[in-house]
Amino acid sequence: MEETQPPEHRGRTRLVVPSRSDVLLRNFTEAIGGPLGARAAPGIVSPGIFTVERVLILLTVLAALAGILVKGYCRVNGWESPTQFYATCYSDFPELFRNRGLAEGTVPILGAGSQFEYPVLIALIAGVTAWLVPGTGISEPRVLAYFDINVALLAAVTVVTVLATARMSSRRPWDAAMVALAPGIVLAGTINWDLWAVALLALGMYFFSRERLVLAGVFIGLGAATKLYPLLVIGAILLLAIRTGRFRPLLVTAGAAAASWLAVNLPFAAANPAGWAYFFQFSVDRDAGYSSPWFAYNLVANRLQWTELSPAAVDLLSPGLFLLSCVAIAAVALTAGRRPRLAQLAFLIVAAFVLTGKVYSPQFVVWLIPLLALARPRWRDFLIWQGIEGLHWAAVWMYLGQVTSAGSSQHNLDMPYYVLAVAAHMAAVGYLMLRVTWDIYNPDYDPIRRHHLDDPQSGPFAGAPDWLRLDLRERSNSVLPWKAGSNA
């Protein structure tokens, strides 16, 4: 590893160069002359117009264009089943535009009798973007226009995510290139509005890293009003608060998040209580969905004539295993010799939620990409994981073409191969969780701490001594708040 010390020069700090610090990227650069020279000083010497952020924006735009090309068949021929599955260009936007009153100008949830299975900010985004579509009624040009408007906005919020990730990475802004070029975002980013929640969470974590706690909470709350998962990051903040004994950052951030969530939700709840509650009722009542471990198990059980999991059993097992996972993550946070980083804990909690949830839609992969770029920026593991997620993404469409549309058998994927794709996705995410946990217990393997950084995202927890730490091998070495000299 090179560049382990950050030499300062007139207030500037040398940036970590991926071609020097990452073995995989070092090998890739051999075709263009090898890694950046030892005498180069990124971060100290001005790069001219090609700053890191400008290059990242360019990469993000190129990836967004690639994402549009992936949907090319449907943009030309329309979104019809089963061809939209076999052409791997399915998106929720055309389906919802046609069937949720969006084409008629109805704002989901607010419209009389409207039932919309997404949180309120997605409902607002869906309704406002529908107003931007010229013309009236349902037609293929209007469906295409609705898709293109939302894709353009998703490209913009992806740029926000990339820049926020780069700015909270301290000396490692190039780690945000994982987000900019992520195959998972290229393939699945335009399926639904999840990237809005990703961007809001990234902004929340950025402001937290700058100790602007109220703004951090506001954006986390807005993210939770878009997709519930950003709220899980409060759990990571809670663990750091317990570890350090600093509870004010938790209370301020959580309070601001609750206030912003309520500010967005209360008008919808007051205008249409039944429509507002539909999302929550839908989430509770839904059966095990595609690509969840419960759905995959039931497919195998049905084929082998085993006993299938009932909806009631899934309702018990899914949250139960997630809570057990959270207890295990809390144990890691409180027993590691060195305080874990915020991004590491956030990744572990969200990944556990993904693996134990009642459904795993292909676009959920975008939730984890920025968190992994902050938690463990290793390109080899990242690309292997993204490759496996790409196989799962393709397998989902081949399977859906069969079960939902009775498509041509030559394009179908049989159940065992689909289940294997689900198992591979789960194994890949589980492996990343193990690697992040290994880094927590062995900071010398942590790519961030190997460059003499503590925790660029920890904000008010940076440099804080332990208030509570458990040593399971030598209990006398534990740090306890009620133990004399525990904060020494």
GUZANU-107144 format. One line per field, with one value per residue (C-alpha): residue number from 1; residue in three letters; chain; x, z, y. Coordinates in Angstrom, 1 decimal, always signed. Example, Ala and Ser with C-alpha at 12.3 -4.5 7.8 and 13.67 -1.06 7.14 Angstrom:
! residues 2
seq = [1:2]
type = [ala:ser]
mol = [A:A]
east = [+12.3:+13.7]
up = [+7.8:+7.1]
north = [-4.5:-1.1]
//
This chain:
! residues 488
seq = [1:2:3:4:5:6:7:8:9:10:11:12:13:14:15:16:17:18:19:20:21:22:23:24:25:26:27:28:29:30:31:32:33:34:35:36:37:38:39:40:41:42:43:44:45:46:47:48:49:50:51:52:53:54:55:56:57:58:59:60:61:62:63:64:65:66:67:68:69:70:71:72:73:74:75:76:77:78:79:80:81:82:83:84:85:86:87:88:89:90:91:92:93:94:95:96:97:98:99:100:101:102:103:104:105:106:107:108:109:110:111:112:113:114:115:116:117:118:119:120:121:122:123:124:125:126:127:128:129:130:131:132:133:134:135:136:137:138:139:140:141:142:143:144:145:146:147:148:149:150:151:152:153:154:155:156:157:158:159:160:161:162:163:164:165:166:167:168:169:170:171:172:173:174:175:176:177:178:179:180:181:182:183:184:185:186:187:188:189:190:191:192:193:194:195:196:197:198:199:200:201:202:203:204:205:206:207:208:209:210:211:212:213:214:215:216:217:218:219:220:221:222:223:224:225:226:227:228:229:230:231:232:233:234:235:236:237:238:239:240:241:242:243:244:245:246:247:248:249:250:251:252:253:254:255:256:257:258:259:260:261:262:263:264:265:266:267:268:269:270:271:272:273:274:275:276:277:278:279:280:281:282:283:284:285:286:287:288:289:290:291:292:293:294:295:296:297:298:299:300:301:302:303:304:305:306:307:308:309:310:311:312:313:314:315:316:317:318:319:320:321:322:323:324:325:326:327:328:329:330:331:332:333:334:335:336:337:338:339:340:341:342:343:344:345:346:347:348:349:350:351:352:353:354:355:356:357:358:359:360:361:362:363:364:365:366:367:368:369:370:371:372:373:374:375:376:377:378:379:380:381:382:383:384:385:386:387:388:389:390:391:392:393:394:395:396:397:398:399:400:401:402:403:404:405:406:407:408:409:410:411:412:413:414:415:416:417:418:419:420:421:422:423:424:425:426:427:428:429:430:431:432:433:434:435:436:437:438:439:440:441:442:443:444:445:446:447:448:449:450:451:452:453:454:455:456:457:458:459:460:461:462:463:464:465:466:467:468:469:470:471:472:473:474:475:476:477:478:479:480:481:482:483:484:485:486:487:488]
type = [met:glu:glu:thr:gln:pro:pro:glu:his:arg:gly:arg:thr:arg:leu:val:val:pro:ser:arg:ser:asp:val:leu:leu:arg:asn:phe:thr:glu:ala:ile:gly:gly:pro:leu:gly:ala:arg:ala:ala:pro:gly:ile:val:ser:pro:gly:ile:phe:thr:val:glu:arg:val:leu:ile:leu:leu:thr:val:leu:ala:ala:leu:ala:gly:ile:leu:val:lys:gly:tyr:cys:arg:val:asn:gly:trp:glu:ser:pro:thr:gln:phe:tyr:ala:thr:cys:tyr:ser:asp:phe:pro:glu:leu:phe:arg:asn:arg:gly:leu:ala:glu:gly:thr:val:pro:ile:leu:gly:ala:gly:ser:gln:phe:glu:tyr:pro:val:leu:ile:ala:leu:ile:ala:gly:val:thr:ala:trp:leu:val:pro:gly:thr:gly:ile:ser:glu:pro:arg:val:leu:ala:tyr:phe:asp:ile:asn:val:ala:leu:leu:ala:ala:val:thr:val:val:thr:val:leu:ala:thr:ala:arg:met:ser:ser:arg:arg:pro:trp:asp:ala:ala:met:val:ala:leu:ala:pro:gly:ile:val:leu:ala:gly:thr:ile:asn:trp:asp:leu:trp:ala:val:ala:leu:leu:ala:leu:gly:met:tyr:phe:phe:ser:arg:glu:arg:leu:val:leu:ala:gly:val:phe:ile:gly:leu:gly:ala:ala:thr:lys:leu:tyr:pro:leu:leu:val:ile:gly:ala:ile:leu:leu:leu:ala:ile:arg:thr:gly:arg:phe:arg:pro:leu:leu:val:thr:ala:gly:ala:ala:ala:ala:ser:trp:leu:ala:val:asn:leu:pro:phe:ala:ala:ala:asn:pro:ala:gly:trp:ala:tyr:phe:phe:gln:phe:ser:val:asp:arg:asp:ala:gly:tyr:ser:ser:pro:trp:phe:ala:tyr:asn:leu:val:ala:asn:arg:leu:gln:trp:thr:glu:leu:ser:pro:ala:ala:val:asp:leu:leu:ser:pro:gly:leu:phe:leu:leu:ser:cys:val:ala:ile:ala:ala:val:ala:leu:thr:ala:gly:arg:arg:pro:arg:leu:ala:gln:leu:ala:phe:leu:ile:val:ala:ala:phe:val:leu:thr:gly:lys:val:tyr:ser:pro:gln:phe:val:val:trp:leu:ile:pro:leu:leu:ala:leu:ala:arg:pro:arg:trp:arg:asp:phe:leu:ile:trp:gln:gly:ile:glu:gly:leu:his:trp:ala:ala:val:trp:met:tyr:leu:gly:gln:val:thr:ser:ala:gly:ser:ser:gln:his:asn:leu:asp:met:pro:tyr:tyr:val:leu:ala:val:ala:ala:his:met:ala:ala:val:gly:tyr:leu:met:leu:arg:val:thr:trp:asp:ile:tyr:asn:pro:asp:tyr:asp:pro:ile:arg:arg:his:his:leu:asp:asp:pro:gln:ser:gly:pro:phe:ala:gly:ala:pro:asp:trp:leu:arg:leu:asp:leu:arg:glu:arg:ser:asn:ser:val:leu:pro:trp:lys:ala:gly:ser:asn:ala]
mol = [A:A:A:A:A:A:A:A:A:A:A:A:A:A:A:A:A:A:A:A:A:A:A:A:A:A:A:A:A:A:A:A:A:A:A:A:A:A:A:A:A:A:A:A:A:A:A:A:A:A:A:A:A:A:A:A:A:A:A:A:A:A:A:A:A:A:A:A:A:A:A:A:A:A:A:A:A:A:A:A:A:A:A:A:A:A:A:A:A:A:A:A:A:A:A:A:A:A:A:A:A:A:A:A:A:A:A:A:A:A:A:A:A:A:A:A:A:A:A:A:A:A:A:A:A:A:A:A:A:A:A:A:A:A:A:A:A:A:A:A:A:A:A:A:A:A:A:A:A:A:A:A:A:A:A:A:A:A:A:A:A:A:A:A:A:A:A:A:A:A:A:A:A:A:A:A:A:A:A:A:A:A:A:A:A:A:A:A:A:A:A:A:A:A:A:A:A:A:A:A:A:A:A:A:A:A:A:A:A:A:A:A:A:A:A:A:A:A:A:A:A:A:A:A:A:A:A:A:A:A:A:A:A:A:A:A:A:A:A:A:A:A:A:A:A:A:A:A:A:A:A:A:A:A:A:A:A:A:A:A:A:A:A:A:A:A:A:A:A:A:A:A:A:A:A:A:A:A:A:A:A:A:A:A:A:A:A:A:A:A:A:A:A:A:A:A:A:A:A:A:A:A:A:A:A:A:A:A:A:A:A:A:A:A:A:A:A:A:A:A:A:A:A:A:A:A:A:A:A:A:A:A:A:A:A:A:A:A:A:A:A:A:A:A:A:A:A:A:A:A:A:A:A:A:A:A:A:A:A:A:A:A:A:A:A:A:A:A:A:A:A:A:A:A:A:A:A:A:A:A:A:A:A:A:A:A:A:A:A:A:A:A:A:A:A:A:A:A:A:A:A:A:A:A:A:A:A:A:A:A:A:A:A:A:A:A:A:A:A:A:A:A:A:A:A:A:A:A:A:A:A:A:A:A:A:A:A:A:A:A:A:A:A:A:A:A:A:A:A:A:A:A:A:A:A:A:A:A:A:A:A:A:A:A:A:A:A:A:A:A:A:A:A:A:A:A:A:A:A:A:A:A:A:A:A:A:A:A]
east = [+0.0:+1.3:+0.2:-0.4:+0.6:-1.3:+1.4:+0.0:+0.8:-0.7:-3.9:-4.3:-4.1:-2.9:-5.6:-5.5:-5.0:-7.0:-4.4:-1.8:-3.9:-6.1:-4.4:-7.1:-7.1:-3.3:-3.3:-6.0:-3.8:-0.9:-2.6:-2.4:+1.1:+0.6:-0.4:+0.0:+3.6:+5.1:+5.9:+2.4:+0.5:-3.3:-5.0:-1.9:-1.2:-4.2:-5.6:-6.9:-10.4:-10.5:-11.2:-12.3:-15.9:-16.1:-14.8:-17.2:-20.1:-19.0:-18.8:-22.2:-23.7:-22.1:-23.5:-26.9:-26.8:-25.9:-28.9:-31.1:-29.6:-30.5:-34.2:-33.8:-36.0:-39.0:-38.4:-38.8:-41.4:-43.3:-43.6:-45.7:-45.6:-43.8:-41.3:-40.5:-39.2:-37.3:-35.7:-34.8:-36.2:-39.1:-39.8:-42.5:-43.0:-45.1:-47.1:-48.0:-48.6:-51.2:-52.9:-52.7:-54.5:-51.3:-52.1:-55.3:-53.4:-54.3:-51.8:-51.5:-52.9:-54.5:-56.9:-60.3:-60.1:-56.4:-54.4:-50.7:-48.2:-45.4:-44.6:-45.8:-42.7:-42.7:-46.4:-45.6:-42.8:-45.0:-47.8:-45.8:-43.8:-47.0:-48.1:-45.0:-46.1:-47.7:-51.1:-53.9:-54.9:-53.0:-50.8:-47.5:-45.8:-47.1:-45.9:-42.5:-42.4:-43.2:-40.5:-37.9:-38.8:-38.3:-35.1:-33.6:-34.5:-33.0:-29.8:-29.7:-30.2:-27.5:-25.1:-26.1:-25.5:-22.0:-21.0:-22.2:-20.3:-17.2:-17.3:-17.8:-14.9:-12.2:-8.9:-10.7:-13.2:-12.4:-14.3:-17.4:-16.6:-18.1:-21.4:-20.9:-20.1:-22.1:-23.5:-26.4:-27.4:-27.0:-29.2:-31.8:-31.7:-34.6:-37.0:-38.4:-37.8:-35.4:-32.5:-34.4:-34.2:-30.5:-29.7:-31.6:-29.8:-26.4:-27.1:-28.2:-25.0:-22.9:-24.4:-23.9:-20.2:-20.1:-21.8:-24.8:-27.2:-30.5:-30.0:-28.8:-32.0:-34.1:-32.7:-32.8:-36.5:-37.2:-35.4:-37.6:-40.7:-39.5:-38.4:-38.3:-34.8:-32.9:-34.4:-32.1:-29.1:-30.5:-29.7:-26.1:-26.0:-27.6:-24.8:-22.1:-23.9:-23.8:-20.2:-19.1:-21.6:-22.5:-26.2:-26.9:-26.1:-28.6:-31.3:-30.9:-30.6:-33.5:-35.7:-35.1:-35.7:-39.0:-40.1:-39.3:-41.1:-44.2:-44.1:-44.3:-46.8:-49.3:-50.8:-51.4:-52.7:-55.2:-56.3:-56.9:-56.3:-57.3:-55.0:-52.1:-52.4:-52.6:-48.8:-48.4:-51.2:-49.9:-46.4:-47.8:-50.3:-48.2:-47.0:-43.4:-42.3:-40.0:-36.4:-36.9:-35.4:-39.0:-40.3:-37.3:-37.8:-41.4:-40.6:-38.2:-40.6:-43.4:-41.2:-40.0:-43.4:-42.1:-44.2:-44.3:-44.0:-47.4:-47.8:-48.1:-44.8:-43.1:-44.5:-42.9:-39.6:-38.8:-38.8:-37.6:-34.4:-33.8:-34.0:-31.6:-29.3:-29.4:-28.6:-25.5:-24.5:-24.9:-22.6:-20.0:-20.3:-19.7:-17.1:-14.7:-11.4:-11.8:-15.0:-16.6:-17.2:-20.6:-20.7:-19.7:-22.6:-25.0:-24.1:-24.5:-27.9:-29.3:-27.8:-29.4:-32.7:-32.3:-31.5:-34.4:-37.1:-40.3:-39.3:-36.2:-36.9:-34.0:-33.7:-33.0:-29.3:-29.0:-29.5:-26.3:-24.0:-23.1:-22.9:-20.4:-18.4:-18.0:-17.8:-15.4:-14.1:-12.4:-13.0:-12.5:-15.2:-17.4:-17.3:-17.8:-20.8:-22.2:-21.6:-23.7:-26.4:-26.4:-27.0:-29.9:-31.3:-31.4:-32.8:-35.7:-36.9:-36.6:-38.5:-41.2:-41.7:-42.8:-44.9:-46.7:-47.2:-46.8:-44.0:-42.3:-40.5:-37.3:-36.9:-37.9:-35.7:-36.7:-37.3:-34.1:-31.9:-33.9:-33.5:-29.8:-29.6:-31.4:-29.0:-26.0:-27.2:-27.7:-24.4:-22.6:-24.3:-23.5:-19.9:-19.6:-21.1:-18.5:-15.7:-17.0:-17.2:-13.7:-12.5:-14.2:-12.4:-9.1:-8.8:-5.5:-7.6:-9.9:-9.1:-10.1:-8.1:-5.1:-4.7:-4.6:-8.2:-10.5:-14.0:-14.7:-18.5:-18.7:-19.1:-19.7:-18.3:-14.9:-12.1:-14.4:-13.1:-15.0:-17.8:-18.9:-16.8:-17.1:-14.1:-15.4:-12.0:-10.6:-13.5:-11.1:-10.3:-13.9:-14.8:-17.9:-19.5:-20.0:-16.4:-13.9:-11.5:-13.4:-13.0:-9.3]
up = [+0.0:-0.9:+0.2:+3.8:+5.2:+4.1:+3.6:+4.0:+1.7:+2.4:+3.8:+1.1:+1.6:-0.9:-2.3:-2.4:-5.9:-6.8:-9.4:-6.6:-3.6:-5.3:-6.7:-9.2:-10.7:-10.6:-12.9:-15.2:-15.7:-17.3:-20.7:-20.5:-18.9:-15.4:-12.2:-11.6:-11.1:-7.6:-8.1:-8.9:-6.1:-6.6:-4.2:-3.9:-7.5:-9.4:-12.1:-14.2:-15.5:-14.8:-11.1:-9.4:-9.1:-12.8:-13.9:-11.6:-13.1:-16.5:-15.6:-14.0:-17.2:-19.3:-17.0:-17.2:-21.0:-20.8:-18.6:-21.2:-23.9:-21.7:-22.0:-25.7:-27.0:-24.9:-25.7:-29.4:-29.2:-26.0:-22.7:-23.3:-21.7:-22.1:-24.4:-21.8:-19.6:-22.3:-23.5:-19.9:-20.2:-17.7:-15.7:-13.2:-14.7:-17.7:-15.7:-13.0:-15.5:-17.2:-14.2:-11.2:-12.7:-13.4:-17.1:-16.0:-13.8:-10.4:-7.7:-5.9:-2.4:-2.7:-5.4:-4.3:-4.0:-5.0:-3.7:-4.2:-2.8:-2.2:+0.4:+0.1:-1.5:-4.3:-4.7:-5.0:-7.5:-9.5:-9.7:-10.4:-13.2:-14.8:-14.9:-17.0:-19.7:-22.6:-23.9:-22.3:-21.9:-22.3:-25.4:-26.2:-26.8:-23.4:-21.7:-23.3:-22.2:-18.7:-18.6:-20.1:-17.6:-14.7:-16.0:-16.6:-13.0:-11.7:-13.6:-11.8:-8.3:-9.1:-9.7:-6.3:-4.7:-6.3:-5.3:-1.7:-1.5:-2.9:-0.4:+2.6:+1.7:+2.8:+1.0:-1.1:-3.4:-6.2:-4.2:-5.5:-8.9:-7.7:-7.5:-10.7:-12.8:-10.8:-13.1:-10.6:-11.1:-14.9:-15.0:-12.2:-11.5:-13.8:-12.6:-9.9:-7.9:-5.3:-6.4:-4.9:-1.5:-2.1:-2.9:+0.2:+2.5:+0.9:+1.6:+5.2:+5.8:+4.2:+6.5:+9.5:+8.6:+8.7:+12.1:+10.7:+12.6:+11.9:+8.2:+8.4:+10.2:+7.7:+4.7:+6.5:+7.3:+3.7:+2.5:+4.9:+3.4:+0.0:+1.0:+4.6:+4.6:+5.2:+8.7:+9.4:+9.5:+12.7:+14.1:+13.2:+14.8:+17.9:+18.2:+17.9:+20.5:+22.9:+22.1:+22.7:+25.3:+23.1:+22.8:+21.7:+18.0:+18.1:+19.7:+17.4:+14.2:+15.1:+16.2:+13.0:+11.0:+12.8:+12.3:+8.5:+8.0:+9.9:+7.9:+4.7:+5.8:+7.8:+4.9:+3.0:+6.1:+6.7:+3.1:+2.6:+5.6:+3.9:+0.9:+3.1:+5.2:+2.1:+1.7:+5.3:+5.1:+1.8:+3.2:+6.2:+4.3:+1.2:+0.8:+0.3:-2.9:-5.8:-4.9:-1.2:+0.6:+1.7:-1.9:-3.1:-0.3:-1.2:-4.8:-3.8:-1.2:-3.8:-6.3:-3.6:-1.9:+1.3:+3.7:+2.4:+4.6:+5.3:+5.1:+8.9:+9.2:+6.9:+8.8:+11.9:+10.4:+8.4:+11.2:+13.7:+11.7:+11.0:+14.7:+15.5:+12.8:+14.4:+17.8:+16.2:+14.6:+17.9:+19.5:+16.8:+17.4:+21.2:+21.2:+18.5:+19.7:+17.8:+17.3:+14.0:+11.2:+10.6:+7.0:+8.1:+10.6:+8.1:+5.4:+7.8:+9.0:+5.5:+4.1:+6.8:+6.0:+2.4:+3.1:+5.5:+3.9:+2.4:-1.0:-2.9:-6.0:-8.5:-7.9:-4.2:-5.1:-5.5:-1.7:-0.9:-3.6:-2.0:+1.5:+0.3:-1.5:+1.9:+4.0:+1.9:-1.3:-2.8:-6.5:-6.8:-4.3:-5.6:-9.2:-8.3:-6.3:-9.1:-11.6:-9.5:-9.0:-12.8:-13.2:-10.7:-12.5:-15.8:-14.1:-12.6:-16.0:-17.6:-14.7:-14.7:-18.4:-17.8:-14.6:-15.4:-19.1:-20.2:-22.6:-25.1:-23.5:-25.5:-23.5:-20.1:-17.1:-15.1:-11.4:-10.2:-12.1:-10.8:-7.2:-7.8:-8.9:-5.7:-3.6:-5.4:-4.7:-1.0:-0.8:-2.4:+0.0:+3.0:+1.9:+1.8:+5.3:+6.5:+4.9:+6.5:+9.9:+9.4:+8.7:+11.9:+14.1:+12.1:+11.2:+9.4:+6.6:+6.4:+3.3:+5.0:+8.2:+6.4:+5.1:+8.6:+8.5:+11.5:+10.2:+7.6:+8.0:+11.8:+12.3:+16.1:+17.0:+15.3:+17.8:+20.7:+23.4:+24.2:+26.8:+26.6:+25.1:+26.0:+25.9:+25.9:+26.4:+29.1:+31.0:+32.9:+29.7:+29.1:+29.2:+31.3:+32.2:+35.8:+36.1:+37.7:+35.1:+32.3:+30.2:+30.8]
north = [+0.0:+3.4:+6.9:+5.9:+9.3:+12.4:+15.1:+18.5:+21.4:+24.8:+23.4:+20.8:+17.0:+14.5:+12.3:+8.5:+7.4:+4.2:+3.0:+3.0:+1.7:-0.9:-4.0:-4.7:-1.2:-1.2:-4.2:-2.6:+0.5:-1.5:-1.2:+2.6:+2.9:+1.8:+3.6:+7.3:+8.2:+8.4:+12.1:+13.1:+14.8:+14.7:+17.1:+19.3:+20.1:+21.5:+19.1:+22.0:+21.6:+17.8:+17.9:+14.8:+15.9:+16.9:+13.6:+11.8:+13.8:+12.8:+9.2:+9.3:+10.8:+8.1:+5.4:+7.1:+6.9:+3.3:+2.7:+4.3:+2.0:-1.0:+0.2:+0.8:-2.0:-0.8:+2.8:+1.9:-0.9:+0.0:-1.7:-4.8:-8.3:-10.6:-8.8:-6.2:-9.1:-10.9:-7.7:-6.9:-3.4:-3.6:-0.4:+0.4:+3.9:+2.9:+0.4:+2.9:+5.8:+3.7:+2.1:+4.5:+7.4:+9.3:+9.7:+11.5:+13.9:+12.3:+12.7:+9.3:+9.1:+12.5:+11.5:+10.1:+6.4:+6.3:+3.4:+3.6:+1.1:+3.5:+6.2:+9.8:+11.4:+8.8:+9.5:+13.2:+12.6:+10.3:+12.8:+15.9:+14.3:+13.1:+16.8:+17.5:+15.1:+17.0:+15.9:+14.0:+10.4:+7.2:+6.8:+5.4:+8.8:+10.0:+6.8:+7.3:+10.9:+10.0:+7.4:+9.8:+12.6:+10.3:+8.8:+12.3:+13.2:+10.0:+10.8:+14.1:+12.6:+10.0:+12.9:+14.3:+10.8:+10.6:+14.1:+13.5:+10.2:+11.8:+14.8:+12.6:+10.3:+12.7:+11.8:+9.1:+10.9:+8.5:+5.8:+7.5:+6.2:+2.9:+4.7:+6.6:+3.4:+0.8:-1.8:-2.3:+1.4:+1.1:-2.1:-1.4:+2.3:+3.1:+0.4:+2.6:+5.8:+4.2:+6.4:+9.4:+7.8:+6.9:+10.5:+11.8:+9.4:+10.3:+14.0:+13.1:+11.2:+14.0:+16.6:+14.3:+14.0:+17.8:+17.8:+19.7:+17.4:+19.1:+19.0:+15.4:+14.4:+16.4:+14.5:+11.1:+11.8:+12.8:+9.7:+7.6:+9.3:+8.0:+4.5:+3.4:+2.0:+5.3:+5.2:+2.2:+4.5:+6.0:+2.5:+2.9:+6.3:+4.7:+2.1:+4.8:+6.9:+3.9:+3.2:+6.7:+7.9:+10.9:+10.8:+14.4:+13.7:+10.8:+12.8:+15.8:+13.7:+11.4:+14.3:+16.2:+13.0:+12.4:+16.1:+16.1:+12.7:+14.0:+17.3:+15.4:+12.7:+14.6:+16.5:+13.3:+11.5:+14.4:+14.7:+11.0:+8.8:+5.5:+6.3:+7.3:+4.1:+1.9:+1.7:+0.5:-2.0:-3.3:-3.8:-5.7:-7.9:-8.8:-12.3:-13.3:-11.6:-12.4:-13.1:-13.1:-16.1:-17.1:-17.0:-19.1:-21.6:-22.0:-22.6:-25.4:-26.8:-26.9:-28.8:-31.3:-31.6:-30.1:-28.0:-24.5:-21.4:-19.8:-16.0:-16.0:-17.8:-15.4:-12.5:-13.9:-15.1:-12.0:-9.4:-11.9:-12.7:-9.0:-8.2:-11.1:-9.7:-6.3:-7.8:-9.5:-6.2:-4.4:-7.1:-6.4:-2.7:-3.0:-5.7:-4.6:-3.3:-0.1:+1.9:+0.8:+3.4:+4.7:+3.5:+0.0:-0.3:+1.3:-1.2:-4.2:-3.1:-2.3:-5.5:-7.5:-5.8:-6.7:-10.4:-10.9:-8.9:-10.2:-9.1:-8.3:-6.2:-5.9:-2.2:-2.7:-3.3:+0.5:+0.9:-0.9:+0.6:+3.9:+2.3:-0.3:+2.4:+4.1:+0.9:-1.2:+0.4:-2.6:-2.9:-6.6:-7.5:-4.8:-5.9:-9.6:-8.7:-6.5:-9.3:-11.7:-9.1:-8.6:-12.4:-12.2:-9.1:-11.1:-14.2:-12.3:-11.1:-14.6:-16.1:-13.4:-13.7:-17.3:-17.0:-13.8:-13.9:-17.5:-16.4:-18.5:-21.4:-20.7:-17.5:-18.9:-19.7:-22.8:-22.5:-24.2:-21.7:-18.8:-20.0:-20.5:-16.8:-15.7:-17.9:-16.4:-12.8:-13.7:-15.4:-12.4:-9.9:-12.2:-12.4:-8.6:-8.4:-10.9:-8.8:-5.6:-7.4:-8.6:-5.1:-3.9:-6.5:-6.1:-2.4:-3.0:-4.6:-1.6:+0.3:+3.6:+3.2:+1.9:+5.4:+6.9:+8.0:+7.3:+7.7:+10.4:+10.0:+9.9:+13.7:+14.3:+10.9:+11.5:+10.9:+10.1:+7.8:+4.6:+5.0:+1.4:-1.4:-5.1:-7.4:-10.9:-12.5:-10.2:-8.7:-6.5:-4.7:-3.8:-0.1:+0.4:+3.7:+2.7:+1.4:+3.8:+5.2:+3.7:+6.8:+7.1]
//
